[in-house]
Amino acid sequence: MTANEELDELARERDELKNEIATLRTQAGIFNGRHEEDQQQLANATKQNVMLRDAVEELLSSIDQGLPKEHIAYKALAATADLVGLILCDAEPVWYEITARDGTQYALTTQPVLLGHTSEPLYKAKEKS
């Protein structure tokens, strides 16, 4: 094989790798979009549960006239006890904790992506009014 043929072969391999990288980036973007959508749906459901729990507590405190503890309202409060004290707020990632592949955390940055590493968003909450 001549030097030109070897260069042509390397160029073809490079192009194939570029195509594979582009495909992987597209797939990663789709996954990230779905993940963000799922996270938003979970956040919305949690907000709805907190608001309903607050409404049930308020209602029970205003009409409590000896309702039996088996009443559905008390069951709803018991089922959502893990939401006690949760404050509804808007949260925005302000920093990202960057972790190397070996699991060591080594940086905080304002950018979410560092090639070959994972990043975990760190949030600052702004209480809703």
MARFIRO-579848 format. One line per field, with one value per residue: residue number from 0; residue in three letters; y, x, z of N, C-alpha, C, CB in turn. Coordinates in nm, 2 decimals, m for minus. Last residue first. Glycine has a CB too. Layout:
<nodes>
pos	(NUM, ...)
code	(ALA, ...)
n_north	(Y, ...)
n_east	(X, ...)
n_up	(Z, ...)
ca_north	(Y, ...)
ca_east	(X, ...)
ca_up	(Z, ...)
c_north	(Y, ...)
c_east	(X, ...)
c_up	(Z, ...)
cb_north	(Y, ...)
cb_east	(X, ...)
cb_up	(Z, ...)
</nodes>
This chain:
<nodes>
pos	(128, 127, 126, 125, 124, 123, 122, 121, 120, 119, 118, 117, 116, 115, 114, 113, 112, 111, 110, 109, 108, 107, 106, 105, 104, 103, 102, 101, 100, 99, 98, 97, 96, 95, 94, 93, 92, 91, 90, 89, 88, 87, 86, 85, 84, 83, 82, 81, 80, 79, 78, 77, 76, 75, 74, 73, 72, 71, 70, 69, 68, 67, 66, 65, 64, 63, 62, 61, 60, 59, 58, 57, 56, 55, 54, 53, 52, 51, 50, 49, 48, 47, 46, 45, 44, 43, 42, 41, 40, 39, 38, 37, 36, 35, 34, 33, 32, 31, 30, 29, 28, 27, 26, 25, 24, 23, 22, 21, 20, 19, 18, 17, 16, 15, 14, 13, 12, 11, 10, 9, 8, 7, 6, 5, 4, 3, 2, 1, 0)
code	(SER, LYS, GLU, LYS, ALA, LYS, TYR, LEU, PRO, GLU, SER, THR, HIS, GLY, LEU, LEU, VAL, PRO, GLN, THR, THR, LEU, ALA, TYR, GLN, THR, GLY, ASP, ARG, ALA, THR, ILE, GLU, TYR, TRP, VAL, PRO, GLU, ALA, ASP, CYS, LEU, ILE, LEU, GLY, VAL, LEU, ASP, ALA, THR, ALA, ALA, LEU, ALA, LYS, TYR, ALA, ILE, HIS, GLU, LYS, PRO, LEU, GLY, GLN, ASP, ILE, SER, SER, LEU, LEU, GLU, GLU, VAL, ALA, ASP, ARG, LEU, MET, VAL, ASN, GLN, LYS, THR, ALA, ASN, ALA, LEU, GLN, GLN, GLN, ASP, GLU, GLU, HIS, ARG, GLY, ASN, PHE, ILE, GLY, ALA, GLN, THR, ARG, LEU, THR, ALA, ILE, GLU, ASN, LYS, LEU, GLU, ASP, ARG, GLU, ARG, ALA, LEU, GLU, ASP, LEU, GLU, GLU, ASN, ALA, THR, MET)
n_north	(3.36, 3.11, 3.13, 2.99, 2.80, 2.69, 2.37, 2.20, 1.92, 1.73, 1.57, 1.36, 1.36, 1.38, 1.73, 1.89, 2.09, 2.31, 2.58, 2.68, 2.44, 2.27, 1.96, 1.70, 1.39, 1.07, 0.87, 0.83, 1.03, 1.32, 1.56, 1.88, 2.04, 2.36, 2.62, 2.69, 2.60, 2.73, 2.69, 2.82, 2.64, 2.53, 2.35, 2.09, 2.03, 1.72, 1.51, 1.27, 1.25, 1.15, 0.98, 1.14, 1.29, 1.09, 1.02, 1.25, 1.23, 1.00, 0.90, 0.78, 0.95, 1.13, 1.47, 1.67, 1.89, 2.09, 2.29, 2.40, 2.19, 2.08, 2.29, 2.28, 2.02, 2.04, 2.24, 2.10, 1.89, 2.04, 2.14, 1.90, 1.79, 1.99, 1.95, 1.69, 1.74, 1.91, 1.73, 1.54, 1.70, 1.76, 1.51, 1.46, 1.66, 1.58, 1.33, 1.42, 1.56, 1.36, 1.20, 1.38, 1.41, 1.15, 1.13, 1.32, 1.21, 0.98, 1.09, 1.22, 0.99, 0.87, 1.06, 1.05, 0.79, 0.82, 1.00, 0.83, 0.64, 0.81, 0.88, 0.63, 0.59, 0.80, 0.72, 0.49, 0.59, 0.74, 0.53, 0.22, m0.12)
n_east	(m4.36, m4.12, m3.77, m3.53, m3.23, m2.98, m2.83, m2.61, m2.60, m2.32, m2.15, m1.88, m1.66, m1.60, m1.62, m1.84, m2.12, m2.23, m2.05, m1.95, m1.81, m1.59, m1.41, m1.38, m1.46, m1.40, m1.47, m1.33, m1.42, m1.49, m1.74, m1.84, m2.12, m2.21, m2.43, m2.69, m3.01, m3.28, m3.62, m3.89, m4.07, m4.24, m4.10, m4.19, m4.32, m4.41, m4.39, m4.43, m4.70, m4.89, m5.05, m5.16, m5.34, m5.51, m5.62, m5.77, m5.95, m6.10, m6.11, m6.03, m6.07, m6.38, m6.43, m6.49, m6.48, m6.29, m6.28, m6.02, m5.85, m5.92, m5.84, m5.56, m5.50, m5.58, m5.40, m5.15, m5.20, m5.21, m4.94, m4.80, m4.89, m4.80, m4.52, m4.50, m4.56, m4.35, m4.13, m4.20, m4.18, m3.91, m3.79, m3.89, m3.74, m3.48, m3.49, m3.53, m3.29, m3.10, m3.17, m3.11, m2.83, m2.74, m2.80, m2.62, m2.37, m2.38, m2.36, m2.11, m1.95, m1.99, m1.87, m1.60, m1.55, m1.55, m1.34, m1.13, m1.14, m1.07, m0.81, m0.69, m0.71, m0.55, m0.30, m0.26, m0.24, 0.00, 0.18, 0.06, 0.09)
n_up	(4.56, 4.60, 4.66, 4.48, 4.54, 4.35, 4.29, 4.09, 3.87, 3.80, 3.53, 3.42, 3.14, 2.87, 2.86, 3.05, 3.10, 3.24, 3.39, 3.62, 3.84, 4.05, 4.06, 4.14, 4.27, 4.14, 3.96, 3.74, 3.57, 3.78, 3.80, 3.89, 3.97, 3.87, 3.98, 3.95, 3.83, 4.00, 4.11, 4.28, 4.53, 4.81, 5.06, 5.28, 5.52, 5.41, 5.24, 5.37, 5.39, 5.22, 5.36, 5.55, 5.40, 5.31, 5.55, 5.61, 5.40, 5.45, 5.79, 6.01, 6.22, 6.17, 6.27, 6.44, 6.27, 6.10, 5.92, 5.93, 5.91, 5.67, 5.50, 5.54, 5.45, 5.18, 5.09, 5.13, 4.94, 4.71, 4.70, 4.69, 4.44, 4.27, 4.30, 4.20, 3.93, 3.86, 3.89, 3.70, 3.47, 3.48, 3.44, 3.18, 3.04, 3.09, 2.95, 2.69, 2.65, 2.68, 2.46, 2.25, 2.30, 2.25, 1.98, 1.88, 1.96, 1.81, 1.55, 1.57, 1.60, 1.35, 1.19, 1.28, 1.20, 0.92, 0.89, 0.97, 0.77, 0.55, 0.62, 0.61, 0.34, 0.24, 0.35, 0.21, m0.05, m0.02, 0.03, m0.09, 0.00)
ca_north	(3.45, 3.17, 3.10, 3.13, 2.82, 2.79, 2.47, 2.25, 2.06, 1.73, 1.69, 1.38, 1.37, 1.27, 1.61, 1.88, 1.99, 2.18, 2.51, 2.73, 2.52, 2.34, 2.10, 1.78, 1.52, 1.18, 0.91, 0.74, 0.89, 1.24, 1.43, 1.79, 1.97, 2.22, 2.56, 2.80, 2.55, 2.73, 2.66, 2.81, 2.75, 2.54, 2.48, 2.12, 2.13, 1.82, 1.64, 1.31, 1.30, 1.26, 0.93, 1.04, 1.36, 1.17, 0.92, 1.21, 1.35, 1.01, 0.99, 0.70, 0.95, 1.01, 1.37, 1.53, 1.87, 1.97, 2.22, 2.49, 2.28, 2.01, 2.25, 2.40, 2.06, 1.95, 2.26, 2.23, 1.87, 1.96, 2.23, 1.99, 1.72, 1.97, 2.08, 1.72, 1.65, 1.96, 1.86, 1.50, 1.64, 1.87, 1.59, 1.37, 1.66, 1.71, 1.34, 1.33, 1.63, 1.47, 1.15, 1.32, 1.52, 1.21, 1.04, 1.34, 1.34, 0.97, 1.01, 1.30, 1.09, 0.80, 1.03, 1.18, 0.82, 0.73, 1.04, 0.96, 0.60, 0.74, 0.98, 0.70, 0.50, 0.79, 0.85, 0.48, 0.50, 0.81, 0.64, 0.34, 0.00)
ca_east	(m4.44, m4.23, m3.90, m3.59, m3.38, m3.01, m2.93, m2.63, m2.63, m2.44, m2.18, m2.02, m1.69, m1.55, m1.61, m1.70, m2.06, m2.27, m2.08, m2.08, m1.81, m1.72, m1.43, m1.26, m1.51, m1.35, m1.56, m1.30, m1.47, m1.41, m1.68, m1.78, m2.01, m2.22, m2.30, m2.60, m2.87, m3.20, m3.47, m3.82, m3.98, m4.24, m4.13, m4.14, m4.20, m4.42, m4.39, m4.29, m4.63, m4.80, m4.98, m5.07, m5.23, m5.43, m5.54, m5.65, m5.86, m6.01, m6.16, m6.03, m5.94, m6.31, m6.42, m6.49, m6.59, m6.27, m6.41, m6.14, m5.84, m5.95, m5.98, m5.64, m5.47, m5.65, m5.54, m5.18, m5.18, m5.32, m5.06, m4.78, m4.92, m4.94, m4.58, m4.47, m4.65, m4.49, m4.14, m4.19, m4.31, m4.01, m3.77, m3.93, m3.89, m3.53, m3.46, m3.63, m3.42, m3.11, m3.18, m3.24, m2.92, m2.73, m2.86, m2.76, m2.41, m2.38, m2.47, m2.23, m1.95, m2.03, m2.01, m1.68, m1.55, m1.65, m1.48, m1.16, m1.16, m1.20, m0.91, m0.70, m0.77, m0.69, m0.36, m0.27, m0.35, m0.13, 0.16, 0.14, 0.00)
ca_up	(4.65, 4.53, 4.71, 4.50, 4.54, 4.44, 4.27, 4.22, 3.89, 3.88, 3.60, 3.45, 3.29, 2.95, 2.79, 3.04, 3.03, 3.27, 3.27, 3.58, 3.73, 4.04, 4.02, 4.14, 4.24, 4.22, 4.07, 3.85, 3.55, 3.68, 3.86, 3.78, 4.03, 3.84, 3.97, 3.95, 3.85, 3.88, 4.13, 4.15, 4.48, 4.66, 5.02, 5.15, 5.52, 5.52, 5.18, 5.33, 5.51, 5.17, 5.24, 5.60, 5.47, 5.21, 5.48, 5.70, 5.41, 5.33, 5.68, 5.89, 6.17, 6.22, 6.16, 6.49, 6.36, 6.19, 5.94, 5.94, 6.03, 5.79, 5.50, 5.57, 5.59, 5.27, 5.09, 5.20, 5.09, 4.75, 4.70, 4.80, 4.57, 4.28, 4.34, 4.34, 4.01, 3.85, 3.97, 3.84, 3.50, 3.49, 3.56, 3.29, 3.04, 3.14, 3.10, 2.76, 2.64, 2.78, 2.60, 2.27, 2.30, 2.38, 2.07, 1.86, 2.02, 1.95, 1.59, 1.54, 1.71, 1.47, 1.17, 1.29, 1.34, 0.98, 0.85, 1.04, 0.90, 0.55, 0.61, 0.74, 0.43, 0.20, 0.39, 0.36, m0.02, m0.05, 0.14, m0.10, 0.00)
c_north	(3.43, 3.26, 3.18, 3.10, 2.96, 2.82, 2.57, 2.37, 2.09, 1.88, 1.68, 1.51, 1.38, 1.27, 1.50, 1.74, 2.00, 2.07, 2.37, 2.67, 2.57, 2.43, 2.14, 1.92, 1.62, 1.31, 1.02, 0.77, 0.80, 1.10, 1.36, 1.67, 1.87, 2.15, 2.42, 2.75, 2.67, 2.68, 2.67, 2.79, 2.72, 2.66, 2.48, 2.26, 2.16, 1.91, 1.76, 1.45, 1.34, 1.32, 1.03, 0.99, 1.26, 1.24, 0.99, 1.11, 1.32, 1.12, 1.00, 0.78, 0.86, 1.01, 1.25, 1.43, 1.73, 1.97, 2.10, 2.42, 2.37, 2.10, 2.18, 2.37, 2.19, 1.99, 2.17, 2.26, 1.99, 1.93, 2.16, 2.09, 1.81, 1.90, 2.07, 1.85, 1.67, 1.87, 1.91, 1.62, 1.60, 1.81, 1.70, 1.45, 1.57, 1.72, 1.47, 1.34, 1.55, 1.55, 1.26, 1.27, 1.48, 1.33, 1.10, 1.25, 1.37, 1.10, 1.00, 1.22, 1.18, 0.90, 0.96, 1.15, 0.95, 0.76, 0.95, 1.00, 0.72, 0.70, 0.92, 0.81, 0.56, 0.70, 0.85, 0.61, 0.49, 0.72, 0.71, 0.44, 0.12)
c_east	(m4.59, m4.31, m4.01, m3.73, m3.42, m3.16, m2.93, m2.72, m2.65, m2.47, m2.31, m2.04, m1.84, m1.57, m1.54, m1.67, m1.91, m2.19, m2.12, m2.13, m1.95, m1.71, m1.57, m1.29, m1.39, m1.40, m1.51, m1.38, m1.44, m1.46, m1.61, m1.71, m1.96, m2.09, m2.32, m2.46, m2.77, m3.06, m3.40, m3.67, m3.94, m4.16, m4.13, m4.19, m4.14, m4.30, m4.40, m4.28, m4.49, m4.72, m4.88, m4.99, m5.12, m5.31, m5.46, m5.56, m5.74, m5.91, m6.06, m6.07, m5.92, m6.17, m6.34, m6.49, m6.60, m6.38, m6.40, m6.27, m5.96, m5.94, m6.01, m5.78, m5.55, m5.62, m5.62, m5.33, m5.21, m5.31, m5.18, m4.90, m4.90, m4.97, m4.73, m4.53, m4.62, m4.58, m4.28, m4.20, m4.31, m4.14, m3.87, m3.91, m3.95, m3.68, m3.51, m3.61, m3.53, m3.24, m3.19, m3.27, m3.07, m2.82, m2.86, m2.84, m2.56, m2.42, m2.49, m2.35, m2.08, m2.04, m2.07, m1.83, m1.62, m1.66, m1.58, m1.30, m1.20, m1.24, m1.05, m0.80, m0.79, m0.76, m0.51, m0.34, m0.37, m0.25, 0.03, 0.10, 0.09)
c_up	(4.63, 4.62, 4.63, 4.54, 4.55, 4.43, 4.38, 4.21, 4.04, 3.91, 3.67, 3.54, 3.30, 3.10, 2.87, 2.98, 3.02, 3.21, 3.30, 3.45, 3.70, 3.93, 4.03, 4.10, 4.24, 4.18, 4.16, 3.98, 3.67, 3.67, 3.75, 3.85, 3.93, 3.90, 3.92, 3.94, 3.85, 3.91, 4.00, 4.18, 4.34, 4.62, 4.87, 5.11, 5.39, 5.52, 5.29, 5.27, 5.47, 5.29, 5.19, 5.48, 5.51, 5.28, 5.37, 5.63, 5.50, 5.34, 5.57, 5.77, 6.05, 6.15, 6.21, 6.38, 6.40, 6.29, 6.03, 5.96, 6.04, 5.91, 5.63, 5.58, 5.63, 5.42, 5.18, 5.21, 5.17, 4.90, 4.75, 4.81, 4.69, 4.41, 4.35, 4.39, 4.16, 3.94, 3.97, 3.93, 3.65, 3.52, 3.58, 3.43, 3.16, 3.14, 3.16, 2.91, 2.71, 2.77, 2.70, 2.41, 2.32, 2.40, 2.21, 1.96, 2.00, 2.02, 1.74, 1.58, 1.69, 1.59, 1.30, 1.28, 1.36, 1.13, 0.92, 1.01, 0.99, 0.69, 0.61, 0.74, 0.57, 0.30, 0.36, 0.41, 0.14, m0.02, 0.11, 0.02, 0.00)
cb_north	(3.60, 3.06, 3.14, 3.22, 2.73, 2.93, 2.40, 2.29, 2.09, 1.65, 1.82, 1.26, 1.49, 1.27, 1.63, 1.90, 1.98, 2.16, 2.52, 2.88, 2.45, 2.41, 2.12, 1.72, 1.56, 1.18, 0.79, 0.75, 0.83, 1.24, 1.34, 1.87, 1.90, 2.19, 2.57, 2.88, 2.44, 2.88, 2.53, 2.94, 2.76, 2.56, 2.59, 2.01, 2.07, 1.75, 1.66, 1.21, 1.19, 1.37, 0.90, 0.92, 1.43, 1.27, 0.82, 1.15, 1.47, 1.02, 1.13, 0.58, 0.90, 0.88, 1.43, 1.51, 1.93, 1.97, 2.18, 2.58, 2.37, 1.90, 2.16, 2.51, 2.09, 1.80, 2.25, 2.34, 1.81, 1.83, 2.29, 2.07, 1.60, 1.89, 2.19, 1.72, 1.50, 1.96, 1.96, 1.43, 1.52, 1.95, 1.65, 1.24, 1.60, 1.82, 1.32, 1.19, 1.65, 1.57, 1.06, 1.21, 1.61, 1.25, 0.90, 1.30, 1.46, 0.93, 0.87, 1.34, 1.18, 0.69, 0.94, 1.28, 0.83, 0.58, 1.04, 1.07, 0.53, 0.61, 1.06, 0.76, 0.37, 0.74, 0.97, 0.46, 0.36, 0.85, 0.74, 0.40, 0.00)
cb_east	(m4.41, m4.32, m3.92, m3.58, m3.44, m2.93, m3.07, m2.49, m2.76, m2.41, m2.17, m2.08, m1.61, m1.40, m1.53, m1.62, m2.11, m2.41, m1.97, m2.08, m1.75, m1.76, m1.38, m1.16, m1.62, m1.19, m1.58, m1.15, m1.41, m1.26, m1.79, m1.68, m2.06, m2.22, m2.22, m2.62, m2.83, m3.19, m3.45, m3.84, m3.86, m4.39, m4.04, m4.18, m4.10, m4.44, m4.51, m4.24, m4.63, m4.88, m5.08, m5.14, m5.28, m5.52, m5.64, m5.71, m5.94, m6.09, m6.21, m6.11, m5.84, m6.39, m6.35, m6.61, m6.72, m6.13, m6.45, m6.15, m5.71, m5.84, m6.01, m5.62, m5.32, m5.60, m5.59, m5.10, m5.03, m5.34, m5.08, m4.65, m4.82, m4.99, m4.55, m4.31, m4.62, m4.54, m4.04, m4.06, m4.33, m4.02, m3.62, m3.85, m3.94, m3.47, m3.31, m3.62, m3.46, m2.99, m3.06, m3.27, m2.91, m2.58, m2.80, m2.80, m2.34, m2.24, m2.46, m2.23, m1.83, m1.93, m2.03, m1.64, m1.40, m1.60, m1.49, m1.06, m1.04, m1.20, m0.89, m0.56, m0.69, m0.70, m0.29, m0.13, m0.32, m0.13, 0.27, 0.12, m0.10)
cb_up	(4.61, 4.47, 4.86, 4.37, 4.64, 4.41, 4.27, 4.29, 3.82, 4.01, 3.51, 3.53, 3.35, 2.92, 2.66, 3.18, 2.88, 3.24, 3.16, 3.56, 3.60, 4.18, 3.87, 4.05, 4.34, 4.23, 4.16, 3.88, 3.42, 3.73, 3.92, 3.69, 4.16, 3.68, 4.10, 4.08, 3.75, 3.82, 4.20, 4.06, 4.58, 4.61, 5.08, 5.05, 5.61, 5.66, 5.08, 5.23, 5.62, 5.10, 5.13, 5.66, 5.59, 5.14, 5.41, 5.83, 5.47, 5.20, 5.73, 5.91, 6.28, 6.18, 6.03, 6.57, 6.31, 6.25, 5.81, 5.81, 6.02, 5.81, 5.38, 5.45, 5.61, 5.25, 4.94, 5.14, 5.11, 4.67, 4.56, 4.78, 4.58, 4.16, 4.23, 4.36, 3.98, 3.71, 3.91, 3.86, 3.41, 3.35, 3.56, 3.29, 2.90, 3.05, 3.12, 2.71, 2.49, 2.74, 2.63, 2.16, 2.18, 2.41, 2.07, 1.71, 1.95, 2.01, 1.53, 1.40, 1.71, 1.51, 1.05, 1.18, 1.39, 0.96, 0.70, 1.00, 0.96, 0.46, 0.47, 0.78, 0.45, 0.06, 0.32, 0.42, m0.08, m0.20, 0.14, m0.24, 0.12)
</nodes>
